[in-house]
Amino acid sequence: MPKRKQHAPEFKAKVALKALKGEETAAELASRFGEHPTMIHQWNRALLKGASGVFERGARKKPGIGEKQVKELLAKVGELAVASSFSERKLKSWGGK
């Protein structure tokens, strides 16, 4: 059974923009790029749906951090703090700072 094609977002945007221009039909674009016309229509709809996001203020939203990830990071900080204090104590016993 063949795997599904996976296209880069740049490729999808290029094809969708060509479809949006209307110079060629979806069937013509599909034969030229080796893709099904339905996919070109879907990419075109996705492009139109997401286009308004380009003009929003702060278009790049900061990714949210989950509670689980916060707990993992705090545990790692505690682990590193313990290791650091242990190292400091060992250095003092050897005549370090």
N, C-alpha and C positions, 0 to 999 in steps of 0.2 A: 504494500500500500504506500503510495508516494506521500511525502511530507508536504505540508502546506507551504506555499511561498511566503517568505517574510521579507518585506520591503522596508527600506529605510524611510523615515519620515520625510526626508528631503525628496525622495522619489515620489512618494504619494502626493506631496504638496505640488510638485512640478506637474504631475499628470492632472491633478484636480484644477490647477490654475489654467491649464490648456483647455480643459473641459468647460471651465467657467467663461473663457473667452468666447466660446461658441464657434470658433473657426472650423472645427471638426466635430463630427458626431461622436458619441460615446463608443459606438461600434468601430469607428475608424481608429480612435485612440486605442481601443482594446486590441485591435489587430496589430497596431504599430508597436505597442508596449508589451504585448503578450499577456494581457490580463482580461478578465471577464468584464463586460460592460456594467454589470451590477456592482462590482467592486469600485469602478470609477464613479458611479453614481453615489455610492456610500462615502467615498473619499471627498467628493464634491460637497455633500451635505455636511460632513464633519468640518470641512474647511469653512463653510458659511456659518456654521454654528459657533465655531471657536474664533472667528475673525474679530468679534467685538472685544474679546479679551486682550487683543493687542493694544487697544486704545484705553484700557482701564488704567487708572493711577496705580502705581505699584504693581505692575503686571506680574512681576516675579514675586510670588507669595513665598514666604518662608515656610519650609516644611514643618509640620507639627511634630512634636516629640511625644511619644506615648509614655504612659505611667510605668510600663514594664521596662522601657529603655532607661528611664530616669533611675529606677531602682538598680538596674545593672551597672549604670555608670557610678552611682553612689557607692556600690559595693566595691567596684574597682578602685575608686579613690581611697576608700578605707584600707583596702589591701595594700595599696602603694604607700600609704602613710605609715602603716605598721612596718613594712619592709624598710622604709627610710629611717624610722626611729631605731630599728634594730641595727641597721648599718652604722648609724651615728654612735650608738653605744659601743659597738665593736671597735670602731675607730678610736674612741676615747681610751679604751683599754690598751690600745697599741701606742698610745702617746700622741694621738691625733688631736685635732682641735676640740 
